Amino acid sequence: MDLYKHHQRVWKLLYFILKPVVRHKFNPDFEEIKVDGPIILITNHCTTWDPLLLAMALKKKQVYYVASEHIFRLGFVSKLIIWLVDPIARKKGASAGDTTSRCLEHLHAGHSVCIFGEGEQSWDGLSRTVIRGTGKLVKDSGVTLVTYRMIGGFLSLPRWADKVRKGCIKGEVAGVYTPEELKDKTPEEINEIMNKDLFVDVWQFQKENKIRYKSDCMAEHLERMLYLCPKCLSTTGLRSSGSHLNCDCGLELTVNEYGLFEPADPFANLAEWEKWQKKNVRDLNFRKVSDDILFRQDDSTLKEIYGNHEVKELASGPLAMSNDELICADYHFPLKDIRRMAMTRFGVLLFTYDDHYYQIKIEGEVNLRKYLEIWKKINNKE
């Protein structure tokens, strides 16, 4: 069986079936990508629906998406996804060597590949820079680079939210670059081209366009993103309900239909709050659990991921972080020896330690972003 032809047939069928669903849910206005031959498509990452949204711009041009490795550990669902679209696995918090190899295999075989250049959805409405190795991959691919910018997705379905807000989501081709145009450019220069093409500042866009997002839950689950209260410096007191956010200390805010805070003091938008909380948690300007422990949560589960997406549970119990260790049950991981760390969604940490790949998961609304920020501080990461 020719798998490529199978995936092309599936792509056409899914496009026919899912197009009305996506249009009803988001009402997207996406410019079509009209480039002959194989392409490497690099785009910003706004929502969990981005692969389906991008399909509105691709129509009959089937692509292989790079996707987070965790979707390959969902049992029957994973088998179905692989049979339908065969995504390329990317281990967050680990080396991307295998991912790069699979991308190049497809591209050299004449297939198209789509990569969400930032590696994850934005938390604060500002685009992140593309992953460092992306420029080299583009150069090695020998195919046309297409950069595609999506605008409005961040407020349509934020990373921390469960429900779609009806508003505006647009997609546009930012640039098309042939292999000949990129031949004399370094990987770093190609990265800069992609960063410039894909950058989106949601708050500047809102200032200029004032797009309304219809929802009665504009703040719902915002504590998955925000972890530090500006009034009492607690990392555990924030709570959301509908379009309201409050803290145990008495802080009360509303998120309006433009995604902005009311009152606008101390922060007008999420980017301002994010910048402040990152600085303060990295400077250790917050209320600690004790002199030794910065954070602590109950009921965590530690697993090792190995082989062909196999999982082995190692321990369950409290999760804590000190100035120099990540502690899960009886397991201690020195922060300076954790080579890479990342998150999926909001309640799962993924990291590489001593050439092993681990996952720590917390059930419920616990925000683990602060753990990631302390690791970045210790290891001088951006």
N, C-alpha and C positions, 0 to 999 in steps of 0.2 A: 504493500500500500504506500503511495506517495504521500507522506505526511504533509508536505507543503501544500499540495493540491487540496488535501483534506481540510487544512486550516483556512485556505482561501474560500472553500465552499462554506465552512462554518461561519467565517467572517461575514459573508454576504447574507447568510440566513439570520445571524444575530443582528446585523444592521437593520434588516427589514423588520424584525420582531421588536427590537428595543428602541428604535428611532422615535415612535410615538410616545413611549414611556418617558424617555429623556426630555423630549420637547414639552410634555405636560408638566413634568416636575420642575424644570429649570427655565423653560422658554429661552434656550440659548440662541445667540446670533453669532455663528462661527463662519469665518472666511474659509473657503475650501482650499486645501493644499493641492495644487496642480503642478506636480513635478514628475516627470517621467523617470523610470528606472528606480533602483533601490536608493533609499535615503536613510540617513540617521537623523531622527527627529528629536530635538532637545527642547523641552518645554518647562515652564514653571509648574509648581504643584500647589493646587488650591484646595481640592476636595477629594474625598474617597471615591467620588464618581468620575474623576478625571479621565480614566481610560474610555469610558462610555461617552463622555462629552467630546473628547478628541475624535472619536469615531465619526461624529457629525461633520468634522472637517475633512476626514479621510475618505469617507464613502467607500468606494470599491478598492481602495489601496490598503491591503492588509498589512499590519505591522506586528512584530513581536515586542511585547512590553517587558521592560525590566520591572520586577515586582519584589516586594519585601519577602524574605524567605519564610516568614511565619505563615503565609497562606498555603505553604506546602505541607503544613502539619495539621490539617483539618479533616483527616480521614477521607471519607467518600467525597466530600466537597472538593478536596484538593485533587483527587483523581479525575473528577468531572472537569475542573478548571483546566487541568493539564491536557485532557483529551480535547477540550474545546479550543483552547488558544495557546497552550504550551508556553506560558510566560518564562522569562529568564530570572532565576533566583538571585537576589542580592541580600547577603547577610549584613544586616545593620550591626555595627559594633564589631566588625571583623574585616579581614582583607577582602578586596574586591577582585582578586586575581581570577577566580573561576568565572565570575560574571563577565569580566572583560573578554575572556577566551570564548565564551558562548556567543557574546555579541559579535565578535569578529568572525566566528564560524558562519553565522547567519549572513552578515554583510558581504563576506567574500563569496558566499553562495548565491548572491543576488537578491537576498531578502531584505526587507526594511525593518529597522529597529527603532523603538521609541523609548527614550530615557527621560525621566523627570530629574532634570539636572541638579536641583538642590538636594535631592536624596530624601527629602521629607516635606510635608506640608508646612507652610508658614504658621507660626504661633501668633505673631503680632501684626500681620498685614503688610510686612515688608519682606521683599524677596531676599533669600539668602544667596550667597555665591554658589556657583556650580561646584560639584565635587572636583578636587584638584586633578584627578586623572582623566577627566572627561575630554580635555583638549587633546591629549595624546591618543585616546581612543578614536576621536574624530579624524585625526591626522592619519592614523594607521588604517582606518577603514577604507580609504580610497573611494568613498562615495560622496554624494552631495549632502551637505549639512543644511537642514532646515530648522530655523529657530521659530518657535510659536509661542506667543504671549497670550495668556488668559487673564481677563480682568473681571472682577466682580464675584468670582467664586468664593473668595475668602469670607465675605459676609453672607453669601447664599447658603453655605454649609461649612462653618468654621470647624477646625480640627477637633475642638472639644465638644461640639454640639451633636445631637442626634436627629434633629428635625431641620428640614429645608425651610429657608426663609425666601419668599417670593420677591424677587427684585430684578436685577440685571446681571447677566453674565455674557461676556463677549469673548471671542477668540479671533486673533489676527496673525497672519504670517509676518514675523518681524524681520526675517532675513533668509535669503537663499544663497548658498556659497558652494560653488563647484570645487572639486578636488584641485583644479588648476589654480583657482583663486587662493586656496589655502596652502599650496605646495611650499611656498617660501616663508610661511608663518610658523612660529614656534608654538608648542602646546600652550604655553602661557598666554601668548597673544590670542590664540583661539578661545581660551577661557575668557579673556577680557571681552571679546566680541560677543560671546554668549551671555556674559553677565550684563552687558549693556543692553542687549536686545530683550532680555527676559525680565529686567527689573520692573517691579510694580510697587508703588507706594499707595496702598488702599486709601490712606487718610488724605493724601493730596488729591487723589482722584475724587473722593467724596467732597472735598472742599470745592472742587471745580464743577462737579456734576450734580451733587446733592441727590443721590439715588436713594429712594425709600425702599426699605425691606419690610414686607408685611409679615408680622409674627407677634404672638403674645408671649414668646419665650426667648427674647433677644439675649438674656443673660444666663439662660439655663445651662448648667454644668460648667460655668465659667471658672469655677474653682479647680477644674482640671488643668487650666492654663495658668491662673494666678495663684501663687503660693505664699505671698508675703503681704500682710496688711500694712498700709502706709500710716495707720493711726496708732496701732499697738505693737507692730513688728512681730505678730504671731505668724507662724507657718501652718497653723491648724484651724484657725477660726473662721475662715471665709466660707459663706454659704450662699447658694443661689436659689431663686424661685421665680419662674416666669421671666420677666424683664428686670428683676431686682437682684441686687447683690448686697449682702451685708456681712458684718463680722460680729463675733460674740462681744466685742468691745463697744459696739454701738454704731460703727460705721454703716452708712446706708447710701447706696447709689442706684441709679436707674440707667439702663442702656436704652437709648431712644431708637427710633426707626432708621436713623442714619448710622447706627453702630457706635454712637458717641456717648460718653458719660454725662449724666446730669446728677448733681452739679459737676462742672468741668474742673473742679478743684479737689484734690491735688493733680489729677490727670484728666486730660480731655479725651484721650483714646488709649487703646491697648498698647500701642508702641511706646508711649510715654511711660506707662506703668511697667512694661517689660524691661525697658532700659534701666529704670530705677531699681526694680527688684533684683535684676542680675548683678548690678553693682553692689547692692547692699548684702546680698547673700554671699557673694564672693569675698567681700570685705569682712564677713562674719558679723554684720550689723543687724542682728535679729535676736529674738529670745530663744536661747538654747534649752535643750532638755536638761542638761547638766554640764559641768565643766568639761567632761570628756565626750559626751554624746551630743551631736548637733541635731539629729533627727532620729525618731523611732516610730515604727508602725508595727501593728500586730498582724498575724496571719499572712505571712508571705510564704511563697513556695519557690524553692531553688531547683532548677533543672539543668542538665547538661544536654546540649544538642550536638549530635555527631553523625557521621556517616551520611546516608541518604535521607536526611531530615528525620532521623530517629531521635527519640527523646527519652532520657532517663531521669526520674525524680530522685533528687539527692537528699532533700531535707525540707521541712516546713517548720515555721516558727517566727519569732520576731525578726524584724529587719531594722538595722540601725546603721548610722554612719558617724564616725568620729573624724577628727582632723586628718587622720592618716589611714583609716580602714573602713571598708564596707563589710558589714557583719550580717550574715543571714543564718539564723539558728546557731549551729556550732561551727560554721564556716567563716573564716576570716580572710579577706582579700585586701592586701596593702594597695592603697590607691595608686601609688607611684608605679606599681607593677601591673596594673590593669592597662593593657596596651590600647584598647579601643572601647568606647562605650556609646550607646545610642538608645533610642526609645522607639517603640511602636505605640501609636495612639498616645495614651497618657498613663497607663498603669502597668507597663512592662518595660523593664530594663534589660538590655542585651549587652554583653561585654565579653572581651577576650582576655583570658588570664592564663599564663603558663601554657600557651598553645591550645587551650581548651575554650570552647564557646559555651557561654552560660546564659540562662534567662532567669530573671527574678520577676515574679508576678504578684501583684496585690489586688485583691478583690475590692469592689466598691469604688468610691469616689476619691481615693487617696491620690495625691499628686506627687509623682516621683521626679519631677523636673528639677527640684532643688538638689537631689542627689547627683544628677548629671552635672549641674553647674559647679558643685564642689569638686567633682572629679576633673572637670575642665580647668578649674583654678589650680589644682595641685599639679596638673600635667601641662600647664601653659597652653591650653587649647582655646581656640576662638569660641 
